[in-house]
């Protein structure tokens, strides 16, 4: 979803004639937090104690996996804003 979102935003900015800086500012605004969280989860999952912690936590609370996924998705407001740019 991140790739699709960034592609839509890139195409929209290109067709509108706005510069690369505007595109990068919007993408940073839209997904910086999600990328940071995904990186944190990735780094923790590569660490042996983190792997044990994640597996134990997921076993106790399977819904935590959907929470982790939702925290790394493109926010609905950013998708709506990108769709608005296309019209």
N, C-alpha and C positions, 0 to 999 in steps of 0.2 A: 504494500500500500504506500510505503514511503516513496518508492521509486516512481510509482504512478503519479502520486501527488506532486513530486518535484518536477516530473515531466510536464504535467499540465501547467504548473506555475511557470516553468521555463518557457514553454511555448507561448503562453499568454503574454509574458513580459517581452519576448522576442517580437511577437506580432504587434504589440503596442508600441514598440520602439523604445521601451525603457531600457536603461543600462543594466549591465550585469550586477552592479552594486545593489540596485533595487531588488533584483531577483534574490541575491544572497541575503539581504536583510530580511526579506519576507520568509525565506526558507528557515533562516536562523530563528526567527520569531515563531514560526509554525512548529518546528520539530526539535529544537535544541534540547529541551527538557527530556523528550522521549529518547533521543540518541544518548544523552548522558545516563539515563536510567538503564537503558539496554547495555551500555558499556559497563556500568557498575555490576549488573547481573552477570554479564559475561565474565568479567574479571573474577568475581566471587566464585563462579562455577568452575573456573580453571584451577582453583586452589582446593586442595584435598579436604581441609576442614569445611570449606564452603560447600563442597559437593555433598558431604555427609549432612550438613545442616539443611540444605535445600531438599534433599531426598526425604529426610525425616519430617521436615515441615510439610512437604507435599503429601506425605503419607497421612499426617494428622489432619491436615486441612486442604483437601484437594482443590477447593475453591481458590486457594492462594495462587494457583497456576493461572486461572482466568484473571485474577487481579494483576499479576505480573504482566500478562499479555496486554491488558487494557492500559497499563501505565506506559507501555512502549508503542502504542498506536498513534497515528496521526489524529489529533483532536477533531471532533466533528465540526467545531467552529472554523477550523482551518480549511476543511474540505468544503464547507458551505461558502467560505470566502473565495476559494479557488474557483468554484463553480460560478459564482457571481462575476468573476473576472472574465469568464469565457463568454458571457452574453453581451 
